[in-house]
Amino acid sequence: MKTYESYPGWLWALRYGFGASKLWGCISTLLLLIVAFVPAVNVLVVRFLSRALVSSTSILWLLIVAGILFGAGGALQQVAYAASRIHALRINTHALDQFDVAMTRIPPSSYESQSCMSIVRKARECLSEGHPSSQFQASINVLSAIVTATSLGFALYDLSAKAALVSLIAPVPTALAYAWYGRQEAKYWPLAAESNRRAMYLQDQFSYRQTGAELSLMNATSTLAKGAIRSRREFRRIREKLEGKSVMTDSVAGAATTILFIIALVFLYREAEHSVGAVFAGIVGLMTGISAMAGVGYQVGELAISMPANSHFRSLLKLQQTDGRRFQQVAMERLAVRDVDVSYGDVRAVKAASFEAQRGSLCAVVGENGSGKTSLIRALEGVQREGSGEVCVDGRTLDIAEAGDWFEFATVQQDYGRYELTVREFISLGVPAARVTDDAIRAALRFSEAEEFVDALPDGVDSALGGQWGGAELSGGQWQRLAIARAVLTDAPVWFLDEPTSAVDAPTEERIFDRLAAEAEKRVIILTSHRVSTLRAAENIVVLKDGAVCETGSYAELMTEGTEFHRMFSSQLEKA
């Protein structure tokens, strides 16, 4: 993937734009440069016509040629703009493709990094606003304006050197004004974008089915709606402030350009010996030239905005894979956890945790809310870089704090994603293609108690999920069972299951845990759970209290009165 990171910011967009599409980059640039010469050509054509009129020469054919040239100039300009739009589309599509590829290189641990996620968010905002193509187009348009001013100056020079000089400096007031406005927009636009993003987020919450229904039941839709309105009004306030500055810069630049236009005409009239033809040619050239260069200030302002915005996209492209690979292991006998610590700033979520999990016995990590269960599981998955300690798998020692190779595992997160794909696509996410067969999918669905409701869907495993794309709406428990099926389909030697049945009904949960207990004969399984009924099959229970391991043992051993485990689950036992 070519990123052209060695190029300076002002030159990067040109190299990137031509790299995205050499054909359309060359076509659009060539057409824009040809159009840039139109004002100078208009001057020459009008002068030639005026001389022909004075000499009484038959000018019918000249008028036809002039008409063709004038008409072709306008048509060519429209073709150039269309080619530029096509090229901009190619650039932005290419940039979005590179963003997607770059995200595949982001390791799981980087999602825990606020700085990395800030780069990702800003890069995505950069692409959503089309800054890669904007910087390229602005660069080419500024170059075209320079060509227009220079060629027009040469065309006017023999009529009036002073008028030619004025034509060269005519774009300067607009360029200066918009350069100033560009800095203002760079200052205020991030604030406006943040307010708009907040408004869209709040609106999404009461627009989508699941969150919208919950808010409506809580009679809380108006609260978020008011928040969205406040954020949108803040966005509008900032935008109106920017538009006010734009009006001011346009007015000042327009007044300065008008004065320069008048001065140029006066010079033309005086130095062209009062020649009406020369003056008329000058007027045509200046008017078309100023019209062609009218947007140069905006383009300078666009450069001032796009260059810093694209720096975020470039930063994303520079991110490298920092984690190691998951090494293949057919089976695993033993996983030992040694002195694992996890901290978030000054808060220690896990404190020197040590225990062992073996193939053949289901291992459960339990504890009250906030005891560090999820943080510990994340550390064992090798994605918690704010920690220390070691994980030893069959004699191979892995350092949690280092981005080295890690063992292959399957996972069901406590906050699992509800990806609106087909059933087949959902449970195949991250699973090697060789393992995704119809029989394997069927076995995974059967294991997770999902086979019955999947078969009831219109297209079975090929049914779309989620209402956003017109698919089937599932309950929380059904989504969770599909997440378990995905873990089963991976056939990894280690499974990490963080509250895997929290949304599943009790009878279904019991059947799933019976299968997990049997499956533990084939692989190492470490899970967390809040329900005592699911822990009876666990032969190795690790009890966490305030982030530290306070007890380990089997269910029968820990049920002794006076243990932390007994105290923790006594209320559930009484109800049972």
Backbone torsions as a table, in degrees:
resi	resn	phi	psi	omega
1	MET	NA	115.3	-178.0
2	LYS	-80.4	125.3	-178.6
3	THR	-114.9	-15.0	178.6
4	TYR	54.1	39.4	-174.8
5	GLU	-69.6	-16.1	-179.9
6	SER	-77.3	-12.6	-178.5
7	TYR	-81.7	142.3	175.2
8	PRO	-65.3	160.0	-173.5
9	GLY	-56.8	-40.3	-176.4
10	TRP	-70.4	-24.6	-178.6
11	LEU	-99.9	-17.0	-174.6
12	TRP	-58.8	-44.8	-175.1
13	ALA	-62.8	-36.2	178.3
14	LEU	-64.5	-46.6	-179.9
15	ARG	-65.7	-39.6	-179.7
16	TYR	-67.1	-41.7	-178.6
17	GLY	-63.1	-44.4	177.9
18	PHE	-70.2	-31.8	177.5
19	GLY	-68.3	-31.8	-179.6
20	ALA	-69.3	-37.4	178.7
21	SER	-159.0	96.8	-178.1
22	LYS	-62.8	-41.8	-176.5
23	LEU	-62.6	-56.4	-176.9
24	TRP	-71.7	-26.8	175.0
25	GLY	-64.5	-44.5	179.3
26	CYS	-68.2	-42.9	-178.6
27	ILE	-62.5	-50.6	-176.3
28	SER	-65.9	-40.2	-179.9
29	THR	-66.6	-44.4	179.9
30	LEU	-61.1	-44.5	-179.6
31	LEU	-64.5	-41.1	179.6
32	LEU	-65.9	-37.2	178.2
33	LEU	-69.6	-35.9	176.0
34	ILE	-64.5	-44.5	178.2
35	VAL	-60.8	-31.0	-178.5
36	ALA	-62.9	-24.4	180.0
37	PHE	-85.7	-7.3	-175.0
38	VAL	-57.4	-47.0	179.5
39	PRO	-56.8	-42.5	178.9
40	ALA	-64.9	-40.9	178.3
41	VAL	-63.7	-38.8	178.4
42	ASN	-60.3	-40.9	178.4
43	VAL	-60.3	-47.6	-178.5
44	LEU	-63.7	-40.6	-178.8
45	VAL	-66.0	-44.7	-178.7
46	VAL	-65.6	-41.1	177.7
47	ARG	-61.5	-42.3	179.8
48	PHE	-64.3	-40.7	178.8
49	LEU	-65.4	-42.3	-178.5
50	SER	-63.9	-38.7	177.1
51	ARG	-65.8	-38.6	178.9
52	ALA	-64.7	-38.1	177.7
53	LEU	-64.9	-41.9	-179.1
54	VAL	-65.8	-37.8	-177.8
55	SER	-82.8	2.9	179.2
56	SER	59.8	21.7	177.2
57	THR	-73.5	148.0	176.7
58	SER	-62.9	121.9	-173.4
59	ILE	-115.0	12.9	-178.2
60	LEU	-58.9	-45.3	-179.0
61	TRP	-68.2	-32.1	177.2
62	LEU	-66.8	-38.8	178.6
63	LEU	-64.7	-38.6	178.9
64	ILE	-63.8	-45.5	179.5
65	VAL	-63.0	-43.1	-179.9
66	ALA	-62.9	-42.2	179.0
67	GLY	-61.5	-40.9	178.6
68	ILE	-63.1	-43.7	-178.6
69	LEU	-64.1	-45.9	-179.5
70	PHE	-63.8	-45.2	179.7
71	GLY	-66.8	-40.5	-179.7
72	ALA	-65.2	-32.7	178.8
73	GLY	-61.3	-44.8	178.9
74	GLY	-66.6	-42.4	179.6
75	ALA	-65.3	-41.5	179.8
76	LEU	-62.2	-36.6	178.6
77	GLN	-63.5	-42.0	178.7
78	GLN	-66.1	-39.0	177.2
79	VAL	-64.3	-40.5	179.2
80	ALA	-62.3	-42.3	179.0
81	TYR	-64.6	-40.4	178.8
82	ALA	-64.3	-42.8	177.9
83	ALA	-62.8	-37.4	178.2
84	SER	-65.2	-38.6	178.6
85	ARG	-66.1	-40.3	178.2
86	ILE	-63.5	-43.2	-179.9
87	HIS	-65.3	-40.4	177.9
88	ALA	-60.2	-39.7	177.6
89	LEU	-62.9	-40.9	179.2
90	ARG	-64.5	-42.3	-179.5
91	ILE	-62.9	-48.9	-176.6
92	ASN	-66.4	-38.5	177.0
93	THR	-64.4	-42.5	178.7
94	HIS	-62.6	-42.2	179.7
95	ALA	-64.2	-41.7	178.0
96	LEU	-64.4	-38.9	176.8
97	ASP	-62.4	-42.5	179.4
98	GLN	-66.7	-35.0	175.6
99	PHE	-60.4	-46.5	-179.5
100	ASP	-61.6	-43.6	179.5
101	VAL	-65.1	-41.6	179.5
102	ALA	-61.7	-36.6	-179.8
103	MET	-67.8	-26.1	177.0
104	THR	-69.7	-17.1	178.8
105	ARG	-92.4	-7.9	-178.8
106	ILE	-73.7	119.3	-178.5
107	PRO	-74.9	157.4	-179.3
108	PRO	-54.5	-36.3	-177.9
109	SER	-64.4	-28.5	-178.4
110	SER	-69.2	-22.6	177.4
111	TYR	-70.2	-13.4	175.4
112	GLU	-88.2	-6.8	-176.7
113	SER	-95.7	120.2	179.2
114	GLN	-64.8	-37.3	-179.0
115	SER	-65.3	-41.3	178.7
116	CYS	-65.4	-44.6	-179.7
117	MET	-66.8	-29.3	175.6
118	SER	-66.7	-41.6	176.9
119	ILE	-61.8	-43.8	-179.6
120	VAL	-61.8	-46.7	-178.1
121	ARG	-63.4	-44.3	-179.2
122	LYS	-68.8	-34.9	176.9
123	ALA	-65.2	-40.8	179.6
124	ARG	-66.1	-40.0	177.2
125	GLU	-64.1	-38.9	177.1
126	CYS	-58.1	-44.6	-178.2
127	LEU	-72.5	-37.1	-180.0
128	SER	-64.1	-26.0	178.9
129	GLU	-95.4	2.8	173.8
130	GLY	69.9	31.0	-175.3
131	HIS	-67.7	-33.5	177.3
132	PRO	-57.6	-45.7	178.7
133	SER	-73.0	-32.9	-179.4
134	SER	-62.4	-43.3	-179.4
135	GLN	-67.2	-40.6	177.5
136	PHE	-61.2	-50.8	-177.5
137	GLN	-63.2	-40.2	179.4
138	ALA	-63.4	-40.3	179.3
139	SER	-62.4	-46.1	-179.8
140	ILE	-66.2	-39.9	-179.3
141	ASN	-67.2	-37.4	175.9
142	VAL	-64.4	-42.8	176.9
143	LEU	-61.0	-41.8	178.1
144	SER	-62.5	-40.1	179.0
145	ALA	-63.7	-39.3	177.5
146	ILE	-63.7	-42.6	177.9
147	VAL	-62.7	-42.6	179.6
148	THR	-61.3	-49.0	-178.6
149	ALA	-62.8	-42.7	-178.0
150	THR	-67.2	-48.3	-178.6
151	SER	-65.6	-37.3	177.8
152	LEU	-66.1	-38.6	177.7
153	GLY	-61.5	-42.6	177.8
154	PHE	-64.9	-38.4	-179.2
155	ALA	-66.6	-32.0	-177.9
156	LEU	-91.3	-10.3	-168.3
157	TYR	-61.4	-45.1	-177.4
158	ASP	-74.5	-14.4	173.2
159	LEU	-82.9	-45.3	179.9
160	SER	-162.0	113.9	179.7
161	ALA	-63.5	-36.6	-179.3
162	LYS	-69.1	-40.4	177.8
163	ALA	-64.7	-36.6	177.5
164	ALA	-63.4	-41.0	178.7
165	LEU	-63.9	-41.7	179.3
166	VAL	-63.1	-38.2	179.5
167	SER	-64.0	-31.4	179.0
168	LEU	-71.0	-35.8	-177.5
169	ILE	-94.1	-2.5	-178.3
170	ALA	-56.9	-38.6	-179.4
171	PRO	-75.2	-12.4	-172.6
172	VAL	-60.5	-47.9	180.0
173	PRO	-57.3	-42.8	179.5
174	THR	-65.5	-40.9	-179.9
175	ALA	-63.2	-44.2	179.8
176	LEU	-64.7	-42.3	-178.5
177	ALA	-62.9	-44.9	-177.6
178	TYR	-76.8	-25.7	173.6
179	ALA	-63.7	-41.2	176.0
180	TRP	-65.0	-43.5	-180.0
181	TYR	-64.7	-36.2	178.1
182	GLY	-59.9	-39.8	177.6
183	ARG	-66.1	-37.9	177.3
184	GLN	-65.2	-41.4	179.7
185	GLU	-66.9	-38.8	177.2
186	ALA	-63.3	-29.4	-179.6
187	LYS	-77.2	-44.7	-172.0
188	TYR	-94.5	-24.7	-174.1
189	TRP	-62.8	-41.0	177.7
190	PRO	-57.5	-35.3	177.7
191	LEU	-67.4	-41.3	178.5
192	ALA	-65.7	-42.5	-179.3
193	ALA	-63.2	-38.8	179.1
194	GLU	-64.5	-42.5	178.1
195	SER	-64.4	-41.1	179.4
196	ASN	-66.7	-39.5	178.6
197	ARG	-63.6	-39.2	178.5
198	ARG	-65.0	-43.5	179.4
199	ALA	-62.1	-42.5	179.7
200	MET	-65.8	-40.2	178.7
201	TYR	-60.8	-48.7	-178.7
202	LEU	-63.4	-39.8	179.3
203	GLN	-64.8	-38.2	178.3
204	ASP	-60.5	-36.2	-175.5
205	GLN	-63.3	-38.0	179.1
206	PHE	-99.5	7.4	177.0
207	SER	-99.7	-27.8	-179.1
208	TYR	-89.8	152.1	-168.2
209	ARG	-57.3	-55.3	-171.4
210	GLN	-65.0	-55.4	-179.3
211	THR	-69.5	-34.7	179.5
212	GLY	-63.9	-42.3	179.2
213	ALA	-64.8	-41.6	-180.0
214	GLU	-63.6	-43.9	179.7
215	LEU	-64.1	-39.4	179.5
216	SER	-64.7	-41.5	178.0
217	LEU	-63.5	-34.9	179.0
218	MET	-82.4	-2.1	-176.2
219	ASN	57.8	39.1	-175.0
220	ALA	-114.5	3.8	-178.7
221	THR	-58.6	-40.7	-177.4
222	SER	-63.3	-32.4	-179.9
223	THR	-63.1	-48.1	179.0
224	LEU	-71.2	-33.6	178.0
225	ALA	-63.4	-41.4	177.7
226	LYS	-64.9	-38.9	177.0
227	GLY	-63.1	-41.1	178.6
228	ALA	-64.2	-40.2	179.5
229	ILE	-64.6	-43.0	179.0
230	ARG	-62.1	-43.9	-180.0
231	SER	-66.1	-38.5	-179.6
232	ARG	-68.2	-36.9	177.7
233	ARG	-68.6	-34.5	175.1
234	GLU	-65.8	-39.8	175.5
235	PHE	-60.9	-44.9	179.9
236	ARG	-64.2	-40.2	-179.7
237	ARG	-60.6	-45.0	-179.1
238	ILE	-67.6	-41.8	178.8
239	ARG	-63.1	-42.0	178.4
240	GLU	-64.7	-35.5	175.6
241	LYS	-63.0	-42.9	177.4
242	LEU	-65.5	-40.6	179.2
243	GLU	-64.8	-35.9	175.8
244	GLY	-61.7	-41.9	176.7
245	LYS	-65.4	-35.4	178.2
246	SER	-65.1	-43.5	177.7
247	VAL	-60.0	-41.7	-179.8
248	MET	-63.6	-46.9	-179.4
249	THR	-66.2	-39.3	177.5
250	ASP	-61.5	-41.6	-178.3
251	SER	-65.4	-46.9	-179.2
252	VAL	-65.0	-46.8	-179.7
253	ALA	-64.3	-40.0	179.6
254	GLY	-64.2	-41.6	178.7
255	ALA	-63.5	-44.0	-180.0
256	ALA	-64.4	-41.7	179.2
257	THR	-64.9	-38.9	178.3
258	THR	-62.0	-43.7	178.8
259	ILE	-61.8	-44.5	178.1
260	LEU	-63.1	-37.1	178.6
261	PHE	-62.5	-44.3	179.2
262	ILE	-64.6	-43.0	179.3
263	ILE	-60.9	-43.7	179.7
264	ALA	-61.6	-40.1	179.4
265	LEU	-66.5	-39.0	177.9
266	VAL	-62.9	-45.6	177.8
267	PHE	-59.8	-42.7	179.3
268	LEU	-59.7	-46.4	-176.0
269	TYR	-64.4	-41.3	-177.1
270	ARG	-74.6	-42.1	-172.0
271	GLU	-90.5	-11.2	177.6
272	ALA	-96.2	18.9	177.8
273	GLU	55.3	44.2	176.1
274	HIS	56.5	26.5	179.2
275	SER	-74.9	119.1	-178.8
276	VAL	-63.9	-38.9	-179.8
277	GLY	-63.7	-42.3	179.7
278	ALA	-65.7	-42.7	179.3
279	VAL	-63.7	-43.1	-180.0
280	PHE	-62.9	-41.7	177.8
281	ALA	-62.0	-41.1	178.3
282	GLY	-63.9	-41.7	179.3
283	ILE	-61.0	-47.0	179.5
284	VAL	-59.9	-45.3	-179.1
285	GLY	-64.2	-45.1	-178.7
286	LEU	-65.7	-42.7	-178.6
287	MET	-64.2	-46.5	179.8
288	THR	-69.2	-34.9	179.1
289	GLY	-66.4	-46.4	179.3
290	ILE	-64.8	-37.6	177.4
291	SER	-63.6	-41.7	-179.2
292	ALA	-68.0	-31.1	-176.5
293	MET	-98.3	4.6	-175.2
294	ALA	-60.6	-31.4	-176.6
295	GLY	-91.6	4.4	-175.5
296	VAL	-64.0	-36.1	178.3
297	GLY	-62.5	-43.5	177.8
298	TYR	-61.4	-38.9	-179.4
299	GLN	-66.8	-37.0	175.4
300	VAL	-63.6	-42.1	176.6
301	GLY	-63.4	-37.8	178.8
302	GLU	-64.4	-37.7	176.3
303	LEU	-63.1	-40.5	-179.4
304	ALA	-63.8	-28.3	179.9
305	ILE	-88.0	-44.0	-171.7
306	SER	-71.3	-36.8	-176.8
307	MET	-60.2	-50.4	176.8
308	PRO	-67.4	-32.3	178.7
309	ALA	-65.7	-41.9	-179.7
310	ASN	-69.4	-19.9	177.9
311	SER	-63.0	-30.6	177.6
312	HIS	-69.4	-40.0	177.7
313	PHE	-65.0	-40.8	178.6
314	ARG	-64.7	-37.0	177.8
315	SER	-62.9	-39.1	177.7
316	LEU	-64.0	-42.4	-178.7
317	LEU	-64.7	-24.5	-179.3
318	LYS	-82.0	-16.5	-178.5
319	LEU	-61.6	134.1	-178.1
320	GLN	-112.4	158.0	175.5
321	GLN	-65.3	114.8	-177.0
322	THR	-102.1	-21.8	178.2
323	ASP	-84.6	155.0	175.2
324	GLY	-77.7	-175.6	179.3
325	ARG	-92.4	160.0	174.2
326	ARG	-86.3	117.7	-178.1
327	PHE	-80.3	143.6	-177.4
328	GLN	-75.3	137.2	177.9
329	GLN	-148.4	118.9	-175.1
330	VAL	-62.8	-42.6	-179.2
331	ALA	-146.6	160.7	178.1
332	MET	-136.0	133.9	-178.6
333	GLU	-93.3	-37.1	-169.7
334	ARG	-150.7	136.4	175.1
335	LEU	-126.2	117.1	-177.6
336	ALA	-110.9	131.1	178.8
337	VAL	-104.0	126.8	-174.6
338	ARG	-127.0	114.4	171.6
339	ASP	49.5	51.5	-179.6
340	VAL	-83.0	126.8	175.6
341	ASP	-119.1	141.2	172.9
342	VAL	-134.2	128.3	-179.0
343	SER	-128.3	146.4	172.3
344	TYR	-121.1	95.0	-173.4
345	GLY	69.3	-122.8	179.9
346	ASP	-91.4	-0.4	-176.6
347	VAL	-98.5	124.3	176.8
348	ARG	-92.7	108.8	-178.8
349	ALA	-80.9	-34.2	177.8
350	VAL	-129.7	134.5	-172.9
351	LYS	-124.2	104.9	173.5
352	ALA	47.0	48.3	-178.7
353	ALA	-75.2	132.4	177.5
354	SER	-140.2	133.4	174.9
355	PHE	-169.8	175.4	178.7
356	GLU	-129.4	147.3	173.5
357	ALA	-129.2	136.5	-175.9
358	GLN	-126.7	152.7	172.8
359	ARG	-67.1	135.4	-179.2
360	GLY	106.8	-11.1	177.4
361	SER	-141.6	129.1	-179.7
362	LEU	-70.6	128.8	-179.4
363	CYS	-107.6	129.1	-179.9
364	ALA	-121.9	135.4	174.4
365	VAL	-107.6	120.6	-176.4
366	VAL	-125.3	161.8	179.2
367	GLY	166.5	163.5	179.2
368	GLU	-71.9	168.6	178.1
369	ASN	-57.0	133.2	179.4
370	GLY	84.7	6.5	-178.6
371	SER	-80.7	-9.1	176.4
372	GLY	105.2	12.2	-176.5
373	LYS	-61.0	-53.1	-177.4
374	THR	-65.1	-39.6	178.2
375	SER	-61.7	-39.0	178.6
376	LEU	-65.9	-44.7	179.2
377	ILE	-61.1	-43.4	179.4
378	ARG	-62.1	-37.1	177.6
379	ALA	-65.3	-41.5	179.9
380	LEU	-68.1	-23.7	176.8
381	GLU	-81.6	-4.3	176.5
382	GLY	79.3	22.2	-177.4
383	VAL	-117.3	6.3	-177.0
384	GLN	-108.9	88.3	-174.7
385	ARG	-78.3	-12.1	178.9
386	GLU	-83.4	40.1	-176.0
387	GLY	-146.6	-176.7	179.0
388	SER	-147.7	172.0	-178.5
389	GLY	116.3	-177.5	-175.5
390	GLU	-134.4	153.4	171.2
391	VAL	-124.1	124.7	-178.0
392	CYS	-110.8	118.5	-179.5
393	VAL	-115.7	111.0	-179.8
394	ASP	49.8	44.0	176.4
395	GLY	90.0	-9.4	178.9
396	ARG	-96.0	122.9	-175.5
397	THR	-96.3	129.9	-179.9
398	LEU	-120.3	133.7	-179.5
399	ASP	-92.8	122.9	-177.2
400	ILE	-62.7	-34.8	-175.2
401	ALA	-77.3	-12.1	-177.9
402	GLU	-103.2	150.6	-179.4
403	ALA	-92.1	59.7	-179.2
404	GLY	-96.9	-171.2	176.8
405	ASP	-64.6	152.8	-178.3
406	TRP	-135.9	159.8	-179.0
407	PHE	-78.2	157.7	179.4
408	GLU	-76.0	137.4	179.3
409	PHE	-150.0	162.9	171.4
410	ALA	-111.8	151.5	-176.6
411	THR	-142.5	145.0	167.4
412	VAL	-123.0	112.9	-177.1
413	GLN	-78.9	153.3	175.9
414	GLN	-62.5	-42.2	176.3
415	ASP	-104.7	74.0	-176.4
416	TYR	-72.9	151.6	179.6
417	GLY	-81.6	142.3	175.8
418	ARG	-104.9	80.2	-175.1
419	TYR	-79.7	123.0	-174.6
420	GLU	-83.5	76.4	177.7
421	LEU	-119.2	-166.8	169.3
422	THR	-81.0	164.8	178.7
423	VAL	-57.5	-45.4	-178.8
424	ARG	-59.9	-46.3	-179.2
425	GLU	-66.0	-38.9	-177.3
426	PHE	-62.4	-49.7	-175.1
427	ILE	-81.5	-6.0	177.9
428	SER	-96.7	-2.6	-177.8
429	LEU	-58.8	123.4	177.6
430	GLY	76.0	1.5	-178.3
431	VAL	-93.8	130.7	177.3
432	PRO	-53.4	139.2	-174.7
433	ALA	-57.5	-32.8	-177.5
434	ALA	-64.5	-23.8	-178.5
435	ARG	-89.2	-11.6	-175.7
436	VAL	-90.8	88.2	174.8
437	THR	-119.1	162.3	179.8
438	ASP	-60.2	-40.3	179.7
439	ASP	-65.8	-41.9	179.9
440	ALA	-65.7	-39.9	177.9
441	ILE	-63.4	-44.2	179.9
442	ARG	-61.9	-42.0	179.7
443	ALA	-65.9	-39.2	179.5
444	ALA	-66.0	-41.4	178.3
445	LEU	-65.7	-37.2	179.2
446	ARG	-67.4	-41.1	179.8
447	PHE	-59.7	-42.9	-174.5
448	SER	-90.1	10.5	179.9
449	GLU	61.3	31.9	-178.9
450	ALA	-107.8	-7.4	-173.5
451	GLU	-61.3	-42.3	-174.5
452	GLU	-64.8	-48.0	-176.2
453	PHE	-75.6	-26.9	176.5
454	VAL	-68.7	-40.8	178.1
455	ASP	-63.7	-26.3	-179.8
456	ALA	-79.8	-11.3	178.5
457	LEU	-72.0	156.0	-174.2
458	PRO	-53.6	-43.3	-177.6
459	ASP	-117.6	24.2	177.6
460	GLY	58.9	-130.8	-177.7
461	VAL	-69.1	-13.5	178.3
462	ASP	-98.6	12.6	177.8
463	SER	-76.2	140.2	176.4
464	ALA	-74.5	147.0	-179.5
465	LEU	-113.7	143.0	174.1
466	GLY	93.1	138.4	-176.2
467	GLY	-74.6	-17.6	-176.8
468	GLN	-62.3	-31.8	179.5
469	TRP	-114.3	22.6	177.3
470	GLY	78.6	19.8	-179.1
471	GLY	-91.9	-174.1	-177.7
472	ALA	-75.2	139.6	175.3
473	GLU	-88.6	127.2	-179.6
474	LEU	-112.1	155.6	174.3
475	SER	-78.9	167.6	178.1
476	GLY	-59.6	-40.9	178.8
477	GLY	-64.7	-36.6	179.1
478	GLN	-68.1	-42.7	175.4
479	TRP	-58.9	-42.7	-177.0
480	GLN	-65.8	-37.4	178.8
481	ARG	-67.0	-33.6	175.0
482	LEU	-67.9	-35.2	176.7
483	ALA	-64.4	-38.4	176.4
484	ILE	-65.7	-41.4	178.6
485	ALA	-59.3	-37.4	178.0
486	ARG	-63.5	-42.4	177.6
487	ALA	-62.0	-41.2	179.5
488	VAL	-63.0	-40.7	-176.6
489	LEU	-65.4	-28.0	-179.7
490	THR	-65.0	-29.9	-178.9
491	ASP	56.6	34.2	-178.8
492	ALA	-75.3	156.5	-178.9
493	PRO	-73.1	-16.2	178.8
494	VAL	-131.1	136.0	174.7
495	TRP	-119.2	131.2	171.0
496	PHE	-112.3	117.2	-175.4
497	LEU	-122.9	105.5	-176.8
498	ASP	-96.5	104.5	-176.4
499	GLU	49.8	57.6	-170.8
500	PRO	-70.9	-16.4	-177.2
501	THR	-126.1	28.0	-176.2
502	SER	-63.8	-25.7	-178.9
503	ALA	-106.4	9.9	-176.0
504	VAL	-99.6	144.5	179.3
505	ASP	-67.7	159.2	-171.9
506	ALA	-59.6	-47.5	-179.4
507	PRO	-62.2	-41.9	178.7
508	THR	-65.8	-42.1	178.7
509	GLU	-58.3	-42.5	-178.8
510	GLU	-62.5	-41.6	179.7
511	ARG	-67.1	-39.2	178.5
512	ILE	-64.2	-42.1	-178.6
513	PHE	-70.0	-31.0	174.1
514	ASP	-62.8	-40.2	178.8
515	ARG	-69.5	-37.9	177.6
516	LEU	-62.2	-40.7	178.5
517	ALA	-61.8	-40.0	178.0
518	ALA	-70.7	-36.4	-178.8
519	GLU	-68.2	-26.0	179.8
520	ALA	-62.1	-16.2	175.1
521	GLU	-68.4	-21.7	-175.1
522	LYS	-102.0	-19.0	-172.5
523	ARG	-156.0	170.2	174.9
524	VAL	-86.3	124.2	179.6
525	ILE	-123.0	123.3	175.9
526	ILE	-121.7	123.9	-177.4
527	LEU	-133.5	164.1	171.7
528	THR	-120.1	151.2	-179.9
529	SER	-160.2	150.5	176.3
530	HIS	-103.6	-5.8	-174.1
531	ARG	-103.9	122.6	-177.2
532	VAL	-65.5	-29.1	-177.8
533	SER	-64.3	-25.5	-178.5
534	THR	-85.5	-9.9	-172.8
535	LEU	-94.5	-6.2	-177.4
536	ARG	-62.6	-29.8	-179.0
537	ALA	-82.7	-8.5	-177.8
538	ALA	-80.5	121.0	178.7
539	GLU	-87.6	-14.2	-179.7
540	ASN	-135.1	106.1	-178.3
541	ILE	-112.7	130.5	178.1
542	VAL	-111.2	120.8	-177.1
543	VAL	-101.5	124.5	177.7
544	LEU	-104.1	139.6	174.4
545	LYS	-140.0	119.6	-178.6
546	ASP	54.3	37.1	175.5
547	GLY	86.6	-6.2	-177.9
548	ALA	-113.0	149.5	175.3
549	VAL	-76.1	118.2	-178.4
550	CYS	-107.0	-21.4	-179.7
551	GLU	-152.2	150.1	169.6
552	THR	-141.7	152.9	179.0
553	GLY	157.2	-177.8	177.5
554	SER	-82.9	171.5	179.4
555	TYR	-59.1	-45.7	-178.6
556	ALA	-63.2	-40.5	-178.8
557	GLU	-67.1	-39.8	-175.2
558	LEU	-82.7	-11.2	178.8
559	MET	-78.5	-2.1	177.0
560	THR	-61.2	135.3	-178.5
561	GLU	-61.9	135.9	-179.4
562	GLY	105.3	-13.2	177.8
563	THR	-80.4	158.3	176.6
564	GLU	-63.4	-37.6	179.0
565	PHE	-61.2	-45.7	179.8
566	HIS	-63.3	-43.0	179.6
567	ARG	-62.8	-39.8	-176.0
568	MET	-65.7	-37.7	-173.7
569	PHE	-110.3	11.9	-176.6
570	SER	-62.4	-38.8	-179.3
571	SER	-64.1	-40.0	177.6
572	GLN	-66.8	-36.4	-179.8
573	LEU	-67.4	-37.9	179.3
574	GLU	-65.1	-40.4	179.2
575	LYS	-67.7	-34.0	179.9
576	ALA	-68.1	NA	NA
